[in-house]
């Protein structure tokens, strides 16, 4: 689970949850933001609502449970489409991230 400032990590082998702190979360991260984990790189990509660009959170330093050090969000790029007033779903493919929107204003 992801809240922007924290990532909740479940350890299947240990049957326990831990909380990883993050730093510099996207200012407009909210309930309509879309996130996807690239399991090959262990990087979370997030596209916040309300404008702004895509961000990434590199989780490579975390193997099974949270660490004491905060993991920093990094700005990646600005999308070529409008991100205001939409609810998004993102999915990872082998070489790209797909974005699906239910906004009636979205024609991309």
Secondary structure, DSSP 8 states (H G I E B T S, - for coil): -B-SSEEEEEETTTTEEEEEEEES--TT--TT-EEEEETTTTEEEEE-SSS--EEEEE-TT-SSS--SS-EEEEEEE--SS--SS--EEEEE-SS-EEEEE--TT---
